[in-house]
Amino acid sequence: MAHFAELDANNIVQRVIVISNDDIVDGDGVEQESLGVAVCQAVAGGGTWVQTSYNNNFRKQYAGVGDEFLPDANLFYNPVSPYPSWVLDENYDWQPPIPQPEDVEGSYWVWNEETVSWDSVAYLTPEEGE
């Protein structure tokens, strides 16, 4: 299956649709994004469409509604920070002000925006989860 994201005038993803891989293969058996764009435009009645990879094989990540497409960088990213203290790095990944500590057996880390730090949270055992 081939996935395509519809962009608004500001390159923000409005929706993602799925079409058949057969719809993007030319007469020589080569995948062509432009063929998929034409199918999407025919189905949706126009619009600006860009192919996205469900497996993150290209364009950084799978496009989701609200993500932004950066044509110059040829990638999708989420323009909304997960927390106010996090900053966007040069790879378009959101980074905390302090790195996440190494994993500790039996627990995982959760960001605490109030203290601007990582909190260790113990995994529940099956008995505790009941």
N, C-alpha and C positions, 0 to 999 in steps of 0.2 A: 504494500500500500504506500502511496505517496501522499505526503502531508504539505499543505499550502496555507500560509497565513495571509489574511487580508489586512492591509495597512490603511490607516486614514492619512490625511494630508500631512500629519506630523510624524509619520512612520510608527504609529502606535498600533499594535495588533488588536484588531476588532473581533476576529474569529479565526478558527483553524478548521479546515475541512480536509477530508480524505478522499482521494480518487484512486483509481486502479493504476498500478504500475504500467499496465498496457497503454494507458493514455499518455505516457511521457516517453515512449520508445519510438524512435524514428524508423524509417524504412530499412536502415542498416543495423537495427537492433541496439542503438545507442540511446541512453536516456538523455532527454533534452528538457531542461526546466521550462523553456519557452512554450513547449507543447502543453505542459501542465497548466501554465499560466493561461493559455488560450481556453482550455477546458474550464478552468475556474471562472474566467470572465463570462463564458457562455452560460454556465450554470447560474452564476450569481448576477448576471446582467451588468457586467463591467467590474470596475474596481482595480486596485493595485494589489498584486499577489506575488509572494515570494515563497519559494520552497523552504521547508524546515525539516530537520531530521529528528525523527522520533527517538533515535538511538544516540543523538548528539554527535553524529559523525561529521557534521559540517555546520558552520555558522554558530559555533560555540555551544548553543543549547537549543532544545526544543522550544519553539515559540508558544507562549501562553497569552491569553487575553490580558492586555495591559502592558505586555512587554514592549520594548522599543527595538526597532531595527535600525542599525547604523550602517548605511550603505558604504561609507568609506572604509569601515573596519570589516564589513561583510559579516555581521553577527547580530544575534538577538541577545538582549540582556534585560533583566528586571530593573527598571529605573527607580523603584521604590526600596529604600533601605529597610532591612528587617528591624532595625533599631535606630533611634536618633543618633547614637554615638558612633555608629559604624560609618566607614568611608569607602567610597568606590576606588579600587586600585586600577592600575594601568591595564589590567586584563579584564576589566569590567566585572570583577568579583567584589562583593561586599565583605569588608574586613573589620573585625572588632578592634578596639583600641589596644587590647592586649591579646596575644595569641592564646588559643585554647590549650590548656595543659595536656600533658600526656594522659592517655587513658589509664584508669586504675581499675583493676579487676573487681567486678561486682558493682560498678557504678558507671555513670555517664555524666557528662557536663552539660549544664544549661546556663545560657546567658542571663545575667541579672542586670537589667538596665538601671535599676534603682541604685545599685552599688557599683555599677560599671565594672563588673567582675564575673568570673565563672563560678557557679555553684556545683558542687559534686552531689549527685543524687544517686542513692543506692537502688539497684534493681530489686524489684519485689520477687521473692521466691514464690513458687506456685502456692504454697500454704498461705503466704501473706496476701496474695491476690484474690483469695476466695472471699 
